[in-house]
Amino acid sequence: MKKTITKEFKFDSAHRLYNGKLNVEENKKIFGKCYNTHGHGFKLFVTVSGEEDNGMIINFTKLKKIVNENIINKLDHQFLNDILPGIITCENMIDMIFGILDVELTKQNITLEKLKLYETETSFATLRR
């Protein structure tokens, strides 16, 4: 059996979906109303595993510090198109977040097992190791 822990994080950001290689009409056809600037209240679930020390895989406070410093503080209340490359979809965001957190958590001998990023209450992306 493998034991994991999960911590939930929240942040609010705005973006618009568009592909710079397409014209306005093509973008509107593909992305619909999401072509316009709009915001989301994102929820991020971070699941990790590792060897227990003093009954903990990692102290939740330490995990919170790592995620806040590397992800939340950089994305919260931002226009994501100004700070992230490419088309700002939930799928692309979760790839970027996984890459950053995987490096930072590995430094602590912690394995990032899974991320779940909710863009809305009913729409989310999941990425598992």
N, C-alpha and C positions, 0 to 999 in steps of 0.2 A: 504494500500500500504506500501511496505517496500523500503526504500532508501538504496542504497549501494554506495560505492566508490571503485575504482580499481586502483592499481598502478602496473606498469610494471617494472621488473628488468631483468638484463642480466648478465650472467656469462659464462665463458668458462672453460670446464673441460674435462678430458679424463677418459676413463674406458675401461674395457673389460667384455664381458658377458661370464660367465662360472659358472658351479655348481661344487663345490669342491668334491661332492660325486660321480661325474661321471669321466670317463677317457677322454683323449683328443679326441678320435674319437667320443664318444657320445656327448661331448660338441660341437664339430665342426658340427655334424649333426643337433643339436638343434639350435645353435646360428649362424651358417654360418659364414660369414665374420666378424660379430660382436664379434666373439670369439677373434679376434685380437685386440690389443690395438688401440683405435681410440678416436677422440675428437668430441665434439659438442659445438656449441654456443647456450646455453640454454636461453630460455625466460620464466620468471615466472610472472604470473599475480595473484596478491593478492587482493581479494575482501572482504571487511568488512562492517559491519553494526553496529549501535549503536545509542544512544541518541545524538542528535545534541546539541552542546554547542557553542555559538557564531557563529551559522550557519555552523558548521563543525561536522562531525562524529568523525574525528580525523584529525589533521593537517597532510598534506601529508609529511611534513618534519619529523614529529615524526614517522609516519609509515615507512618511508624510513630508519630512524635510527634503528628501531626495526628489520626490515627485513635484513638490511645490517649487523648488529652486530651478529645476530643469524643464518643467512643462507649464504648470499652472501660472506661475508669475509671468511667464513670457506670452501666454495666449489669452489670459483673462482680460476682458474689456479692450480687445484689439480688433482692428480690421485685418483679418487673416490674410487677405490678398497682398497686403503690404509687407508681410513678414515670412510667409511660406511660399515655396516655389510650386509651380504647376497649377493644376486645377484643384481647387480646395474642396474636395469631397471627403466624406467621412472615411472612405477607404484609404485615400491618400494620407489623411491626417493620422490614422492609426498606424500606418507603415512608418511614418516619421517619428511618432511618439515611441513606438516599439524600439526603433534603432537607437534613439537617445537613451531611453531607460535601460535597455539591455546592457549598454556600455557602463552606465553608472552603477547599476546593481551588481554586475559582474565584479566590479572593484570591491564590493562588500561580500563576495562569495555567495551571492544570492542569485537564483535563477528566475528570470522573468518567464512565467509560464503562459500567461494569457492577459490580453487586454480586451475590454469591451467598452466601446465609445458610443454613447447615445447622443444622437443629434436632436432627436425629438423624443417624446415619451414612448413612441411606438416604432422608431427607426434607429437601428444601430448597426455597427460593424464589430466583428469579433476577429481577433488574430491570436492564434495559439502557436506555441513553439512546435 
